Amino acid sequence: MKILYKPFAIVFALIAARIGKSVFKALWSAIDDADPPKASAPHASFGKVVAAAALEAVTMASVGAAADRASAQVFYHLTGAWPGSDEDTR
């Protein structure tokens, strides 16, 4: 069943990446009017760079986890089999 699940996981991961970027940009715009600074930006403060990276990481991980769970639930709804091994369910 894992081979049948892969297309679901890939599609949901691509969608999650786009949603995650949008959510991060929306959250960052609530914090600061400027774009989030890159680590190599010469005039950005250390704290601002680290805060932007941390917010981006949390956002992307959360949206990714939600997409993984949603893809597993959709697969289960369509096939009646939960993707993954038995160890994953314990």
C-alpha positions in Angstrom: 0.0 0.0 0.0 2.9 2.3 0.5 3.6 2.5 -3.2 0.0 3.6 -3.8 0.3 6.2 -1.0 3.4 8.0 -2.5 1.4 10.1 -5.1 -0.9 11.3 -2.3 2.0 12.3 -0.2 3.9 14.1 -3.0 0.9 16.1 -4.1 0.0 17.1 -0.5 3.6 18.0 0.2 3.7 20.3 -2.8 0.5 22.0 -1.7 1.7 22.2 1.9 4.9 24.0 0.7 2.9 26.7 -1.1 0.5 27.1 1.8 3.3 27.2 4.3 5.1 30.0 2.4 1.9 32.0 2.2 1.2 31.5 5.9 4.7 32.5 6.8 4.5 35.7 4.7 1.2 36.6 6.3 2.5 36.1 9.8 5.7 38.0 9.1 3.8 40.9 7.6 1.9 41.2 10.9 5.2 41.5 12.7 7.2 43.7 10.2 6.3 45.7 7.1 9.6 44.7 5.4 10.3 41.4 3.8 11.9 38.8 6.2 15.6 39.2 6.2 18.0 36.7 4.8 20.9 35.5 7.0 23.4 37.2 4.8 21.5 40.6 4.8 24.2 43.1 5.9 21.9 45.6 7.7 19.5 43.1 9.4 19.8 42.6 13.1 20.8 39.2 14.5 17.6 38.9 16.4 15.4 39.7 13.4 17.2 37.2 11.2 16.9 34.4 13.9 13.2 35.3 14.6 12.4 35.2 10.9 14.1 31.8 10.5 12.4 30.4 13.6 9.0 31.5 12.5 9.5 30.1 9.1 10.7 26.8 10.5 7.7 26.5 12.8 5.3 27.5 10.1 6.6 25.1 7.5 6.9 22.2 10.0 3.3 22.7 11.2 1.8 23.0 7.8 3.9 20.0 6.6 2.6 17.9 9.5 -1.0 18.9 8.8 -0.6 18.0 5.2 1.0 14.6 6.0 -1.9 13.8 8.3 -4.5 15.0 5.8 -3.0 12.9 3.0 -3.0 9.8 5.2 -6.6 10.4 6.1 -7.7 11.0 2.5 -5.8 7.8 1.5 -7.5 5.9 4.3 -10.9 7.3 3.3 -10.4 6.2 -0.3 -8.8 2.8 0.2 -9.7 1.7 3.7 -6.1 1.0 4.5 -3.9 3.3 6.7 -0.6 4.1 5.0 2.5 3.2 6.9 3.7 0.4 9.0 2.2 -1.1 12.1 5.0 0.5 14.3 3.7 3.9 13.2 0.3 3.3 14.8 1.7 2.4 18.2 
